[in-house]
Amino acid sequence: MNERFLIDDIPVELRRNKRRRTRIAMDIDPAGHVVLDVPQRTALCDVQALVREHGRWLRYRLNRVREETAHLGRMGYESGEVVLYLGEPLTLEHHAGDDVRLKGLVLRVPSGDSACTRKHVRTWYRQQAGSVFEAVLASYRHLPWLEGRLPPWRHRFMKSQWGSCSSKGAISLNTHLVRTPRRLIEYVTLHELCHLRHHNHSRRFHALMSTHMPDCAVRSKELGRCMSLLLDE
């Protein structure tokens, strides 16, 4: 079970991971707290020391997230509101039918209350993500370590990460990615595929990323500006 607490004034979520041996992973949840993925036997005093050591940087990152999401309100999913698909703004339009249709930059959804409309939109996102992600993955089939075979993969809505690669080599992609430009989907997909070679963020990992995507650092920064999309969970 995850642990939630404050270290000084910094909100922290501690996730103990049986598969993690020594390294502690640190991330910022777009909901406004620090996430630490730690080996199961990590002592709380070591966690506190790490957070205090990086306190200035963590406060800066948390403040940035709060500034970037301060303008966001919960969508009402009314006609005229805007949703994103592959980085393009789509205008929602209610109609009397029972299907979701994309016409130009208008997404037509069945009339109903906000909860019903939200369900239709997310179902549509899942459908689109399946085909888009499959195509992006297929474009990387040539990577030498894949030997022409793609790993098992799935996609689902996630709150705090864009993708992951399990210790058994299974890839997970965040369905929310389908709302970002394709170049960012390509970045996350390659990132996870590179973890099949290096299951860490070592120099070798970053060198491999740079070899197959020279502008990966630029795309990473672009993706960082999309963190607010994860709040719609």
Secondary structure, DSSP 8 states (H G I E B T S, - for coil): --EEEEETTEEEEEEEETT--S--EEEEETTTEEEEEEETT--HHHHHHHHHHTHHHHHHHHHHHHHHHTT-------TT-EEEETTEEEEEEEESSSS-EEETTEEEEE---HHHHHHHHHHHHHHHHHHHHHHHHHTTTT-GGGTT----EEEE--SS-SEEE-TTS-EEEEGGGGGS-HHHHHHHHHHHHHTTT-SS--HHHHHHHHHH-TTHHHHHHHHHTTGGGGG--
